């Protein structure tokens, strides 16, 4: 695993950035070298490694996924007007909004071109799942935007949004790795499903940690989602389970301006407790994770071959940051 | 030709836009149905028709080009803060900047996916020239931005910028049409070169008309490039040919704040006259056009087969709007 991560970092560092025109490629190199967990390329290489040992052959697909993911971060940060990413100023802050648009567009194109360099028999299928996934991620982002101005987002709507915004790219990473290795079509599909499930679990974990994580480990302050009124699994579940009275109290706490931040977070967390939300969220994560394990266990490969993928998923989900 | 244009409009109208999420696809349908000359898809279908009669087979490639071109318009209008396009409010005006970013990204992805639907043996080559061209267009846009803050842009730098920003996409359109028809590699390359040349001529014509066109026909007021200090073929040539005194006068007129708009335009046009710029621009357009005709004449196909492409290029260039 460590080995894979090193190889990914090395490959990212050796990407060739044209020197000119000035100002186009610097932000791309900047964001790609700023760090991150490299989850998507790792998943692609792990899926490939289920079938073959020469994982460098899947590296173009792996890099394409990481370039694409960073394109979404760049444009999302612009749209969210975020100041910091991985402890560094965001591209539109360090440069400007126009640079963020154009360098971001260039990254999307570079991601396609990198994926096209994958040397495999099923490149067309590989490109198709990649491109379809990209469009789904845009759809997820649009749902996320639309949800900001709504108080009636259902849990199912929320789950579909995060499936599109987060899960399908993890699923796609696994499928691209499998396709690059010329895995059987049924395997590629099962790995896709595995990715969707761990992606959902991963995002619910994120929602959970935002309220109940250890701030020292989690790396951001607690309750941020509550303060910006984000429709999370916790909030949509709470609103759906609340009595009319609790529903009104919850909306008052989330949208109210008569409470300071600390009091607002405290009030919402009290209501979450009353409604058993932390437990429900925890259970849902466990259910998704065990469903994912079942899918992986059914993949017709020797257990020891699948161990690294199990381990990675477990580390992703038991993570505290 | 009329026939091709009708077919393109019909195909654009029958594009399938998902109904959800709300707000993502409406701006895409809006900009794609707002009109335009459909030059790029027409060039693709004309190139295809040099070799085969069933031009509908090249329609996915043609539509991909038009979707991509409109993606660039959408994001360029956002970056330029433009209010109007084809007589209608731009997407970021009618909706907002974030919508322009995200719907624009989606169009770039849709363009790729549409190009992938082209049914031909050389799809990989077709996708490669398309993706490479997209990246070059981003580079051209970045050069254009960089030139805004420079007074020392050479004519050659300017020509390279418009080659990237405008010409390569026309060239790519012709090459994609040829590849879709399985034309010989040498032919595809010659058509690419033909596209580059008419693209350059087309852009110089645009520069020329901005100063010397009939505003009633040209559709915008005269001298807009002068007022915003745009580095055009006219200005870069003038600055390069000017005596030190004329050079200073020209920069004073372009950058000066002591002249009203009418006086500024008049002064710059006087200096252009002194330096013989209109004539030089006209000659350069003629040279490029006749070079383009030579390239096309050398394409080993019957003359009557090539006539529609000649005619289209001539109409593009002798156009007064």
Interface residues (C-beta under 8 A of the other chain):
Chain A: X18 X20 X21 X22 X23 X24 X75 X78 X79 X97 X98 X101 X102 X104 X105 X106 X108 X109 X110 X112 X113 X116 X123 X124 X127 X128 X131 X132 X134 X135 X138 X139 X141 X142 X143 X145 X146
Chain B: X18 X20 X21 X22 X23 X24 X75 X78 X79 X97 X98 X101 X102 X104 X105 X106 X108 X109 X110 X112 X113 X116 X123 X124 X127 X128 X131 X132 X134 X135 X138 X139 X141 X142 X143 X145 X146
